[in-house]
Amino acid sequence: MRTIKLIAIVFSVLFSGAVMAQVEIFAPVKDAVKANNAKEVVKNFNSSVDINIEGEVNNYSKAQAEFVLGDFFKKHPVNDFNILHTGSSPSGLKYAIGKYQSGADSYSVLMRVKEADKKYFVHEISFIKE
């Protein structure tokens, strides 16, 4: 019985560490989105990024992405933004699902990150109106 408890405790500690690491990956993006600061958001982007705004998907450079997000933030200023869930695919791709509130509108937000040079960069972000 003690062995089972010990295994459960070790598993819980390891799992909570993995979850915290994933949350930390997305924290700078979350803070920048919450501040409606497109310039800070794109600092966490890969050299090119797929942006989906209400079903319109395009691939942008960082400079273009800053303009597109800035326009979105101007039209839909944030009231609140929270990350609701983080996870990983079997291949190790990390993602976060959040909720963006702007006035009476709500958007589901999906972010996917990839690792490059031991850092994580957003390679896809979606804002889908609920």
C-alpha positions as CSV (number, residue, x, y, z in Angstrom):
1,M,0.0,0.0,0.0
2,R,2.9,2.4,0.8
3,T,4.4,1.7,-2.6
4,I,1.2,2.6,-4.4
5,K,1.0,5.9,-2.4
6,L,4.6,6.7,-3.2
7,I,4.1,6.0,-6.9
8,A,1.0,8.2,-6.9
9,I,2.9,11.0,-5.2
10,V,5.9,10.8,-7.6
11,F,3.6,10.7,-10.6
12,S,1.6,13.7,-9.3
13,V,4.8,15.7,-8.8
14,L,6.2,14.8,-12.2
15,F,2.9,15.5,-13.9
16,S,2.4,18.9,-12.2
17,G,5.9,19.8,-13.2
18,A,5.1,19.1,-16.8
19,V,1.9,21.1,-16.7
20,M,3.6,24.0,-15.0
21,A,6.4,23.9,-17.7
22,Q,3.7,24.1,-20.4
23,V,1.9,27.0,-18.7
24,E,5.2,28.8,-18.5
25,I,5.8,28.4,-22.2
26,F,2.5,30.3,-22.9
27,A,2.8,32.9,-20.1
28,P,4.6,35.6,-22.1
29,V,2.1,35.3,-25.0
30,K,-0.8,35.3,-22.5
31,D,0.4,38.4,-20.9
32,A,1.0,40.2,-24.2
33,V,-2.4,39.3,-25.5
34,K,-4.0,40.4,-22.3
35,A,-2.3,43.8,-22.8
36,N,-3.4,43.9,-26.5
37,N,0.3,44.3,-27.3
38,A,0.8,42.8,-30.8
39,K,4.5,43.8,-30.7
40,E,5.1,41.7,-27.6
41,V,3.0,38.8,-28.9
42,V,5.1,38.4,-32.0
43,K,8.3,38.3,-30.1
44,N,7.2,34.7,-29.2
45,F,6.4,33.8,-32.8
46,N,8.4,31.6,-35.2
47,S,9.8,33.4,-38.3
48,S,6.5,32.7,-40.0
49,V,3.2,31.9,-38.3
50,D,-0.2,30.8,-39.4
51,I,-2.9,33.1,-38.1
52,N,-6.6,32.2,-38.2
53,I,-9.0,35.0,-37.4
54,E,-12.6,33.9,-37.6
55,G,-11.9,31.3,-40.3
56,E,-9.5,33.4,-42.5
57,V,-6.2,31.6,-42.3
58,N,-3.0,33.0,-43.7
59,N,0.7,32.5,-43.1
60,Y,2.6,35.7,-42.1
61,S,6.1,36.9,-41.3
62,K,6.5,38.4,-37.9
63,A,6.2,41.9,-39.2
64,Q,3.0,41.1,-41.1
65,A,1.7,39.2,-38.0
66,E,2.2,42.2,-35.8
67,F,0.1,44.3,-38.2
68,V,-2.7,41.7,-38.4
69,L,-2.8,41.2,-34.6
70,G,-2.7,44.9,-34.0
71,D,-5.6,45.4,-36.3
72,F,-7.6,42.6,-34.5
73,F,-6.8,44.0,-31.1
74,K,-7.9,47.5,-32.3
75,K,-11.2,46.2,-33.6
76,H,-11.7,43.8,-30.7
77,P,-10.0,45.2,-27.5
78,V,-9.5,42.7,-24.8
79,N,-11.6,42.6,-21.7
80,D,-10.0,39.4,-20.5
81,F,-7.9,36.6,-21.8
82,N,-7.1,33.3,-20.0
83,I,-5.5,30.0,-20.9
84,L,-8.0,27.3,-20.0
85,H,-6.0,24.2,-21.0
86,T,-2.5,23.2,-22.1
87,G,-1.3,19.9,-23.5
88,S,0.9,18.0,-25.9
89,S,0.3,15.8,-28.9
90,P,1.8,12.3,-29.0
91,S,4.6,13.8,-31.2
92,G,5.4,16.4,-28.6
93,L,3.7,19.4,-30.2
94,K,2.5,21.7,-27.3
95,Y,-0.7,23.6,-27.4
96,A,-2.9,25.9,-25.3
97,I,-6.6,26.7,-25.5
98,G,-7.8,29.9,-24.2
99,K,-10.7,32.3,-24.1
100,Y,-10.5,35.9,-25.3
101,Q,-13.2,38.3,-24.2
102,S,-13.9,41.6,-26.1
103,G,-17.0,43.4,-25.2
104,A,-19.9,41.0,-25.6
105,D,-17.9,38.8,-28.0
106,S,-16.0,35.7,-27.0
107,Y,-13.3,34.0,-29.0
108,S,-11.8,30.6,-28.5
109,V,-8.0,30.8,-28.9
110,L,-5.7,28.0,-29.9
111,M,-2.0,28.4,-29.9
112,R,0.5,25.7,-31.0
113,V,4.2,26.0,-30.3
114,K,7.3,24.2,-31.7
115,E,10.7,24.0,-30.2
116,A,13.7,25.5,-31.9
117,D,17.1,26.0,-30.4
118,K,15.8,24.9,-27.0
119,K,13.1,27.7,-27.0
120,Y,9.4,27.5,-27.9
121,F,7.9,29.6,-30.6
122,V,4.3,30.0,-31.6
123,H,3.8,28.7,-35.1
124,E,0.0,28.9,-35.2
125,I,-2.6,31.0,-33.4
126,S,-6.4,31.1,-34.0
127,F,-9.1,33.4,-32.8
128,I,-12.5,31.8,-33.5
129,K,-15.7,33.7,-32.5
130,E,-18.0,31.6,-30.3
